[in-house]
Every structure is written in C-alpha cells, then in structure tokens.
Amino acid sequence: MAILPSRARPAAPWTARRAGDDYGARAQPDWREIDWREHLRSAEIRGRGVRYVDLGSGDGPPLVFVHGLAGCWQNWLENLPRFAQERRVIAPDLPGFGDSEMPAEKISISRYGRFVEELCEHLGLDEVAVIGNSMGGFVSAETAVQFPERVERLVLVSAAGITVNNLRRAPTMAWGRVAALAGARSAAEKRMAVLRPRLRYATFSPIVRHPSRISAEMLWEMSQGAGRDGFMPALASHLDYDLRERLPEIRCPTLIVWGEDDMVIPSRDAEEYERSIPGARRVMFEDTGHVPMIERPETFNQCVLEFIDEPRREQDEDVGEPAAGVSS
C-alpha cells in the first residue's frame, strides 16, 4: 500500500494561470491588516499551556477551527476575519503544535477530540460549529461522536480518518521522519522555500495545487506549523485509531469540502464520509489540492457561511436527500 494513497499528481507549473480568478485570491477582510497580537490568548488545559486565537462576535453558535498535521492556527488566516464578522471564532494550536505545549498524556485522536471539548468548556461555550482540515477534520469528527451535545454542526475539509487506516505503519512512519526533518528547517531555509520559485514548487506542490498562486506571506505562515514535537506522535495516532464504524453516530448537519486534486488524502474519502454520516452533503473544488480554505478562500468562505447560516430545522428535514447544486 502506498504511503500517500491519492492518485492525484502535481500540476505542471504553467497550468497555474488557468486555475481561475478565485484561486489564491485574497479574502476580505484582509488578514494582513489585522493586529493578531490583540486576539492571541493563552489557557491551561490539563496542566499544559495552550495558545489560541479568539475574535469576533455574533448571535449564532461560535465556530471552532481545527488545523491539520504540521499545521497551526495560521492555516485559517484567510478565513477567520470573514467568519468573525458573523460569529465568534476560536482557532487553537493543538497540543504539541504551534505555540501550544506538548500534552501530559500520549497524543491520540480521541484525546484531541476531548481537548476541543475541554477548550470549549474552559471558554464557557455552549453549542459550537467545528471546522477541521486534514487531521483537524479527523479530530472534528471524533469530537462530534464523543460530544454530540457540543457540536451543533460540522465541516470536514479534506479530512483524514478513512484511507489512512489502510496504510502500512513502517513506511508511513519512515516517511513521517523524513517530513519531520524537512519541517525542522531553519527560518532562512523556510524563507528560501517560499521565495525561490523552483524550491517553492517542490516544497508546497504536494499540499497546494498551484504554489505560485498562493501569496508568499500565506506560505510563510503555513510553514510555521512545521517541525513541532507533536508531529510524529500525531502521525502515529492516525494509524492507531479507526473511527469509520462510528461515523453514522454523527447526527449534526455535516458539510464535506474537498479538493478534487488532493495529493495527501484521496478525494474518494469524501464520498466515504458522505455515505457514512447521515444527511451529509459534499462539495468538491475543481483544480484544488489539500487546503481549499487557503487555495480558494473566498469561495470556501461563502460555501461554509451559507451552510452554517441555514436554519437547523430545514437541514433536519433534508436528511437523506441530495443537496441541489452539490457535486457527488
């Protein structure tokens, strides 16, 4: 079994110009115009320091954004300002990533799900919508299974948790060690990877479909999540935990968002999530890789806003019926 099971391959650099006007376009409000230091917060969860961003307000349930493996809260920079116009938004660094300390207990998907619950409890939140990318999607689905009273609705963005259970452990962990070493590069090396076109393509093309169309500032912020102590144990946790049989227990409205050319997690996993979660709906972004929220932020933001603003009653009535205009 391949380490990365997706059949998608990198796009040729010269095809980037055909990716569409929304690819890599800056979302509004522009995250570069925000003093993020004003919104950074610290908390202690289970005796360990946790860093998170907290901004915005609104009448609807708050939104909790969960980043993926080798990620950090900055993976949501193109999205948080827009959602903060409508709701309170929370984006933590998971324990062992970003500026959050390693947890006292062994990292696992189930414990990360419990962390999301405990952070919400610490902040005095009631129901929330949880939005997760990659490993963060795996964690978000786990949170919805463990704590159904907490998760009012769920958005899975290129979520892990399906095909990963079929990967062979030894080669996957060997790949992880190589990736961890690459992520531990110095700031100068990371800067070169962002600014030099060929190195930029080699570094980011497995994750984003067209690296040349993503701003250097955004790629730099993405790279800040790499090389953290939590990477290897979090990778191992993917292989140790199978959530698939419990996915039908998720009863909240669920939106599945995926890039059709995801090289990290195959797009067929989106179909499996859709089949397994009652009433789930699926949206596929063409010519898009593993991080649709970064690659097509304006389109992603609008898609998710429409979903979270739908009255819950209407969604409950539509369970089992395909959503109009959604590719499958």
C-alpha positions in Angstrom: 0.0 0.0 0.0 1.4 3.4 -0.9 2.3 5.9 1.8 0.2 8.6 0.1 -2.8 6.7 -1.4 -4.1 9.5 -3.6 -3.8 9.1 -7.3 -3.6 12.9 -7.9 -0.3 14.2 -9.2 1.3 17.7 -9.0 0.0 20.2 -11.5 2.6 21.4 -14.1 3.7 25.0 -13.1 2.5 26.5 -16.3 -1.1 25.4 -15.7 -1.4 27.8 -12.7 -2.7 30.6 -14.9 -5.8 28.5 -15.8 -6.8 27.9 -12.2 -9.5 30.6 -12.1 -9.7 34.1 -10.7 -10.6 32.9 -7.2 -7.5 30.7 -6.8 -5.2 32.3 -4.3 -7.2 35.5 -4.3 -7.1 37.4 -1.0 -10.2 37.0 1.1 -11.8 40.1 2.6 -11.3 41.4 5.2 -7.6 41.1 4.6 -5.8 39.2 7.4 -2.7 41.2 6.8 -4.5 44.3 8.1 -5.3 42.8 11.5 -3.1 43.0 14.6 -3.3 39.4 15.6 -1.5 40.0 18.8 -4.7 41.6 20.1 -6.5 38.3 19.6 -4.0 35.8 20.8 -4.9 34.1 24.1 -3.4 31.5 26.4 -5.1 28.9 28.5 -4.1 26.0 30.7 -5.8 22.7 29.7 -4.9 19.6 31.7 -1.9 21.4 33.2 -0.4 22.4 29.8 -0.3 25.8 28.1 -2.4 26.2 25.0 -2.4 29.1 22.5 -5.4 30.1 20.6 -7.0 33.0 18.6 -10.3 34.4 19.7 -12.1 37.1 17.8 -15.4 38.2 16.5 -19.0 38.0 17.9 -22.5 37.3 16.8 -25.8 35.7 17.7 -25.1 32.2 16.3 -23.0 29.4 17.8 -19.3 30.1 17.9 -17.0 28.5 15.3 -14.0 26.4 16.3 -11.3 25.9 13.6 -9.0 22.8 14.0 -5.8 22.7 11.9 -4.1 19.6 10.4 -0.9 17.7 10.9 2.1 20.0 10.8 -0.3 22.9 10.9 -1.1 25.7 13.3 -3.9 28.3 13.8 -2.4 30.4 11.0 -3.7 27.8 8.5 -7.1 29.6 8.9 -5.8 33.2 8.3 -7.7 33.7 5.1 -11.0 32.6 6.8 -11.1 33.8 10.4 -11.6 37.6 9.6 -14.6 36.9 7.4 -16.3 34.5 9.8 -15.6 36.8 12.7 -17.9 39.3 11.0 -20.8 36.9 11.7 -19.7 34.8 14.7 -17.2 34.4 17.5 -14.3 32.3 16.1 -11.8 30.2 18.0 -8.7 28.7 16.4 -6.3 26.8 18.7 -2.9 25.4 18.2 -3.5 21.7 19.1 -1.3 20.4 21.9 2.2 19.7 20.5 1.8 22.1 17.6 2.3 25.8 17.1 2.8 27.6 20.4 0.9 25.0 22.5 2.9 22.8 24.8 3.1 19.0 24.4 0.3 17.3 26.3 0.9 15.4 29.5 -0.7 12.3 28.1 0.1 10.4 24.9 -1.3 12.2 21.8 -4.3 10.4 20.2 -7.2 11.4 18.0 -9.7 10.7 20.8 -7.7 12.9 23.3 -7.6 15.7 20.7 -11.4 15.4 20.5 -11.5 15.7 24.2 -9.2 18.7 24.0 -11.7 20.5 21.8 -14.4 19.8 24.3 -12.3 21.0 27.2 -11.3 24.2 25.4 -14.9 25.0 24.8 -15.8 24.3 28.4 -12.9 26.5 29.5 -14.2 29.3 27.4 -17.8 28.9 28.6 -19.1 28.0 25.2 -22.4 26.1 24.6 -23.0 24.6 21.2 -20.4 25.3 18.6 -19.8 24.6 14.9 -16.5 22.7 14.4 -14.5 23.1 11.2 -11.4 20.9 10.7 -8.9 20.4 7.9 -7.0 17.1 7.4 -6.1 15.7 10.8 -8.2 18.5 12.2 -11.2 17.0 10.3 -10.5 13.6 11.8 -10.4 15.3 15.3 -13.5 17.3 14.5 -15.5 14.2 13.5 -14.2 12.5 16.7 -15.4 15.5 18.7 -18.9 15.2 17.1 -19.0 11.5 18.0 -17.8 11.9 21.6 -19.7 15.1 22.4 -22.8 15.3 20.3 -24.4 17.8 22.6 -21.4 20.2 21.9 -21.2 20.1 18.1 -24.1 21.9 16.5 -22.8 21.3 13.0 -19.6 20.0 11.4 -17.5 20.9 8.4 -14.9 18.4 7.3 -12.2 19.8 4.9 -10.1 17.2 3.2 -10.4 15.2 6.4 -8.1 12.3 7.4 -9.6 9.2 9.0 -10.7 7.0 6.1 -7.9 5.7 3.8 -5.2 6.3 6.5 -6.4 3.2 8.3 -5.2 1.1 5.4 -1.7 2.4 5.3 1.3 0.2 6.4 2.8 1.5 9.6 6.6 1.1 8.9 6.8 3.0 5.6 4.3 5.7 6.8 6.4 6.4 9.9 9.6 6.4 7.9 8.0 9.0 5.6 7.0 10.9 8.7 10.5 11.0 10.0 11.7 12.5 6.7 8.9 15.0 6.7 9.7 15.9 10.3 13.3 16.6 9.4 12.2 18.8 6.5 9.8 20.7 8.7 12.6 21.4 11.2 14.5 23.6 8.7 15.8 27.0 9.9 13.9 30.2 9.3 16.3 31.1 6.5 15.7 27.8 4.8 12.0 28.2 5.1 12.3 31.7 3.6 14.1 30.3 0.6 11.4 27.6 0.1 8.8 30.4 0.0 10.7 32.9 -2.2 12.6 30.7 -4.8 10.1 29.5 -7.5 11.5 26.0 -8.0 12.0 25.3 -4.4 8.6 26.7 -3.6 7.0 24.4 -6.2 8.9 21.3 -4.8 8.0 22.2 -1.2 4.4 23.1 -1.5 3.0 21.3 -4.6 2.1 18.2 -2.6 -0.2 20.3 -0.5 -1.4 23.2 -2.7 -2.3 22.6 -6.3 -0.6 25.8 -7.7 2.0 27.2 -5.2 2.9 30.1 -7.5 -0.7 31.5 -7.0 -0.5 31.5 -3.2 1.0 34.6 -1.6 4.5 34.3 -0.1 3.1 35.7 3.2 0.5 32.9 3.3 3.0 30.2 2.5 5.4 31.6 5.2 2.6 31.5 7.8 1.7 27.9 6.8 5.4 26.9 7.3 5.3 28.0 10.9 3.4 24.9 11.9 6.1 22.5 10.7 8.8 20.9 12.8 6.9 20.7 16.1 7.3 18.0 18.7 3.7 16.7 18.2 4.2 15.7 14.6 5.4 12.1 14.9 3.1 11.0 17.7 0.2 12.7 16.0 1.0 10.8 12.7 1.1 7.6 14.7 -2.2 8.4 16.2 -3.8 8.3 12.7 -2.7 4.7 12.3 -3.8 3.7 15.8 -7.4 4.8 15.6 -10.3 3.8 13.3 -13.4 6.0 13.5 -15.2 4.6 10.4 -17.7 2.4 12.1 -18.8 5.2 14.4 -19.3 7.9 11.8 -23.1 7.0 11.4 -23.4 8.2 15.1 -22.8 11.8 13.9 -26.3 13.4 13.8 -25.5 17.1 13.4 -25.7 18.7 9.9 -22.4 18.0 8.2 -20.7 19.6 5.2 -17.7 17.9 3.4 -15.4 20.1 1.4 -12.6 18.6 -0.7 -10.2 19.4 -3.5 -10.5 17.1 -6.4 -6.7 17.0 -6.9 -5.8 16.4 -3.2 -2.5 14.6 -3.2 -2.5 13.9 0.6 -5.9 12.4 1.1 -7.8 10.9 -1.9 -11.0 12.6 -3.0 -12.8 9.2 -2.8 -12.6 9.6 1.0 -15.0 12.5 0.7 -17.5 10.0 -0.8 -17.0 7.6 2.1 -17.6 10.4 4.6 -20.7 11.4 2.7 -22.0 7.8 2.7 -21.2 7.2 6.4 -22.6 10.4 8.0 -26.4 10.6 7.8 -27.6 13.6 5.7 -24.1 14.8 5.0 -23.5 16.8 1.8 -20.4 17.1 -0.2 -18.8 20.0 -2.2 -15.8 19.3 -4.5 -13.5 22.1 -5.6 -12.0 21.6 -9.0 -8.3 22.1 -9.7 -7.7 22.3 -5.9 -5.4 20.4 -3.6 -5.4 19.6 0.2 -6.2 23.0 1.6 -9.2 24.5 -0.1 -9.6 27.2 2.6 -6.2 28.6 1.6 -6.3 27.9 -2.2 -9.8 29.3 -2.8 -10.6 31.2 0.3 -13.4 33.5 -0.9 -15.2 30.5 -2.5 -14.6 28.4 0.6 -15.8 31.1 3.0 -19.0 31.7 1.1 -19.7 28.0 0.8 -19.3 27.4 4.6 -21.1 30.6 5.6 -24.2 29.5 3.6 -24.0 26.1 5.3 -23.7 27.4 8.9 -26.4 30.0 8.4 -29.0 27.5 7.2 -31.8 27.0 9.8 -31.3 23.7 11.6 -34.9 22.7 11.0 -34.5 22.8 7.2 -31.4 20.7 7.4 -33.1 18.1 9.6 -35.9 17.8 7.1 -33.5 17.2 4.3 -31.7 14.3 5.8 -31.2 11.6 3.2 -31.9 13.9 0.3 -29.2 15.2 -2.0 -28.5 18.9 -1.8 -29.2 20.8 -5.0 -26.1 22.0 -6.9 -23.6 19.9 -5.0 -21.4 17.6 -7.0 -21.2 14.0 -6.0 
